[in-house]
């Protein structure tokens, strides 16, 4: 072992050890038309260099036989920002002692390879302070029915500034009895049940983060408007005046001052303001508790859904804890080049790591190994056979490649020389396809360690187009301490939808981790397990398929694995059971995301027991249902027309309904409704295919007559009803509409008088009881038709009495019913008033009911008057002759 010394000034010399891990080379391109066969890596820093051994046969094994080497006497400045870069050069050793340059890489910032031992006193103080805060929070929560979570920031602030505190306050109202959900039937659950439950949790977390950010922004806006500063903030400003005049740069525990305010001070000020604001917000929330959700989530075991690549998750730091990947470049870099254009200059990759640390290390830090230094426990880099199992779930927001704005995507996966093309199972005209595919590969690391997932667009006549691809470095994951071989599930089960899929049980994994890290344990006790100085508790019984329970240590072992990051010194976050979301890119459009694909990868060494069959992630098949809607009556429908004879307001009412869009059905017409009342007794029937987990109706149809095959669409299950006024010589008049979401619809009113506008509100906070037709199966009541008035406000334009029932395909076949009032199970004809008819189709009836009925007394009066007039006329006409006779005495 050799020493690496740093010189801070002519009077101070610091001795450190510098170590280089030469792991291997990957994907080296040809040089001068000849493939690379015997490469070597040279590392240089500040005029000192070290070389790796020569790889004897690059094609057979691209790893180095001697992985760890040391750098000799290097003079570096004390401040790390002034340190020279590390230069990595790869050459190919050819015949007659010739060396040909393959590629180079420059590491300009070496700070991430510096090892800085933690201050023991600060570490101990921080742990104790965190424990005291947690205990205090638990006491407060037990005393007052309020959950108080205190999350101290782990990073120490400059000049001893206190860490910021994140406070969450949630009201626990034990007096409120939530509505009981239906009991969970685990026999109907599958992997997709876990996925959609986890997806709902992810959306809730995003919504919560958005709400917190909005609240914080509103809080700061109020403070800026008021222009006042709280007492806590004033005290903090006084304390930070000295911090603003000086900043610190730390290198190997030494401190150097600078004459301006650092970013850490600004962050500290913001964090403290955030803490004060959180307390204020907590007080407000105590006074006005948030409204509870109306439905509880079902107790389904979940997995972790990452909204980005797994290596980009903050818990795993790119899986660079052992190996770093350095791209090798060849050729001159343009002045205006960026990372995207530099991709063309990449000729390979060097895998390795660097460790630089001051010597001697503090006594409470574990000392380096004489042979491997800080790379103790280094695994063997010999070729290893691995079973790689890839689960491709779905893709979202794919870039359209067809003229119709759609794509016909399918999956192509390659690993080394193995390639699987799933072209025959392409999905027609979809930008958000659900694949649900599993692919198994037998690979040899390191020769076959780059997994490539490509999404192609199927074309009938031309060559298929590449939509986008993503690449995964499986080798870094395989050797990472985060154990990304197979995700750790939330619970341990030996059957059902959450069956344990790792060939090693939790207790075996825990024993292996303790052995690899030289930890004491695990020591199992009933319901407890001790690992080092930490003790974990958990359930003690395991249930089998027959419902029998037996004692087991697997539950507590799984608890220890899920909290492995709490183990002192060696603890880290283990990869949970998950689905990662990876961005797709294309070389034709560099730097522009072409969509995203959700997947996960399991790896199982072939020298260990092989796993069982893969998890069934095939897409769920929709279930057949039949929706039956009976329109009984309408009331208070808007009167649109004027009566032809009488001039009174009237409407020729009928109701139209549909579920899928192209399945519209109409009732018969109730003519001449003078009060807005309509009687129908008419049945609509809508068969449909439904995905219960996604709560979507699946529709398969051809978009046009020129389409090659059917396209699949998913739409929400919404029943649409409309009321219309029929016109014979012009277009019908629209009066109002009603949309009911079958998964969350308002319970209908018992009478037309109780039917209000609240039953048509789309607001989730509306004080209306909601039901799911897929649970209740049948519902009857009154619902309002609505339309917007001139002021763009909703108003009631009618009310409908309907009976809605949902049947499975089997039940519908057992109990058939006809459309309208037809057989089987016919409905009675409605008892409509005699005035309901078409005047020009029934002229005699029109005379009878429109003329005789309305003008009956007027006609009688006119006839009586005419009779009286006739009598008077006759009297006057005959009176002269009668008088002459009387006068003459005849």
HELIX and SHEET records of a PDB file:
HELIX    1   1 UNK A   80  UNK A   82  5                                   3    
HELIX    2   2 UNK A   95  UNK A   97  5                                   3    
HELIX    3   3 UNK A  111  UNK A  113  5                                   3    
HELIX    4   4 UNK A  120  UNK A  143  1                                  24    
HELIX    5   5 UNK A  158  UNK A  160  5                                   3    
HELIX    6   6 UNK A  186  UNK A  188  5                                   3    
HELIX    7   7 UNK A  191  UNK A  226  1                                  36    
HELIX    8   8 UNK A  231  UNK A  239  1                                   9    
HELIX    9   9 UNK A  241  UNK A  244  1                                   4    
HELIX   10  10 UNK A  263  UNK A  287  1                                  25    
HELIX   11  11 UNK A  310  UNK A  312  5                                   3    
HELIX   12  12 UNK A  317  UNK A  319  5                                   3    
HELIX   13  13 UNK A  339  UNK A  342  1                                   4    
HELIX   14  14 UNK A  343  UNK A  345  5                                   3    
HELIX   15  15 UNK A  423  UNK A  425  5                                   3    
HELIX   16  16 UNK A  474  UNK A  478  1                                   5    
HELIX   17  17 UNK A  506  UNK A  516  1                                  11    
HELIX   18  18 UNK A  554  UNK A  562  1                                   9    
HELIX   19  19 UNK A  564  UNK A  566  5                                   3    
HELIX   20  20 UNK A  757  UNK A  760  5                                   4    
HELIX   21  21 UNK A  773  UNK A  776  1                                   4    
HELIX   22  22 UNK A  809  UNK A  814  1                                   6    
HELIX   23  23 UNK A  843  UNK A  846  1                                   4    
HELIX   24  24 UNK A  847  UNK A  852  3                                   6    
HELIX   25  25 UNK A  853  UNK A  888  1                                  36    
SHEET    1   A 3 UNK A   4  UNK A   9  0                                        
SHEET    2   A 3 UNK A  12  UNK A  26 -1                                        
SHEET    3   A 3 UNK A  68  UNK A  70 -1                                        
SHEET    1   B 4 UNK A   4  UNK A   9  0                                        
SHEET    2   B 4 UNK A  12  UNK A  26 -1                                        
SHEET    3   B 4 UNK A 346  UNK A 358 -1                                        
SHEET    4   B 4 UNK A 114  UNK A 115  1                                        
SHEET    1   C 4 UNK A   4  UNK A   9  0                                        
SHEET    2   C 4 UNK A  12  UNK A  26 -1                                        
SHEET    3   C 4 UNK A 346  UNK A 358 -1                                        
SHEET    4   C 4 UNK A 324  UNK A 329 -1                                        
SHEET    1   D 4 UNK A  48  UNK A  51  0                                        
SHEET    2   D 4 UNK A  39  UNK A  45 -1                                        
SHEET    3   D 4 UNK A  86  UNK A  93 -1                                        
SHEET    4   D 4 UNK A  99  UNK A 107 -1                                        
SHEET    1   E 2 UNK A 146  UNK A 152  0                                        
SHEET    2   E 2 UNK A 165  UNK A 171 -1                                        
SHEET    1   F 2 UNK A 247  UNK A 251  0                                        
SHEET    2   F 2 UNK A 254  UNK A 258 -1                                        
SHEET    1   G 5 UNK A 304  UNK A 306  0                                        
SHEET    2   G 5 UNK A 578  UNK A 583  1                                        
SHEET    3   G 5 UNK A 596  UNK A 605 -1                                        
SHEET    4   G 5 UNK A 384  UNK A 396 -1                                        
SHEET    5   G 5 UNK A 434  UNK A 445 -1                                        
SHEET    1   H 4 UNK A 418  UNK A 421  0                                        
SHEET    2   H 4 UNK A 409  UNK A 415 -1                                        
SHEET    3   H 4 UNK A 450  UNK A 457 -1                                        
SHEET    4   H 4 UNK A 465  UNK A 473 -1                                        
SHEET    1   I 3 UNK A 523  UNK A 525  0                                        
SHEET    2   I 3 UNK A 528  UNK A 531 -1                                        
SHEET    3   I 3 UNK A 534  UNK A 537 -1                                        
SHEET    1   J 2 UNK A 541  UNK A 543  0                                        
SHEET    2   J 2 UNK A 549  UNK A 551 -1                                        
SHEET    1   K 6 UNK A 711  UNK A 716  0                                        
SHEET    2   K 6 UNK A 696  UNK A 701 -1                                        
SHEET    3   K 6 UNK A 678  UNK A 691 -1                                        
SHEET    4   K 6 UNK A 623  UNK A 635 -1                                        
SHEET    5   K 6 UNK A 794  UNK A 808 -1                                        
SHEET    6   K 6 UNK A 778  UNK A 788 -1                                        
SHEET    1   L 3 UNK A 641  UNK A 642  0                                        
SHEET    2   L 3 UNK A 649  UNK A 658 -1                                        
SHEET    3   L 3 UNK A 665  UNK A 666 -1                                        
SHEET    1   M 3 UNK A 641  UNK A 642  0                                        
SHEET    2   M 3 UNK A 649  UNK A 658 -1                                        
SHEET    3   M 3 UNK A 670  UNK A 673 -1                                        
SHEET    1   N 4 UNK A 641  UNK A 642  0                                        
SHEET    2   N 4 UNK A 649  UNK A 658 -1                                        
SHEET    3   N 4 UNK A 718  UNK A 725 -1                                        
SHEET    4   N 4 UNK A 733  UNK A 741 -1                                        
SHEET    1   O 2 UNK A 745  UNK A 746  0                                        
SHEET    2   O 2 UNK A 770  UNK A 771 -1                                        
END                                                                             
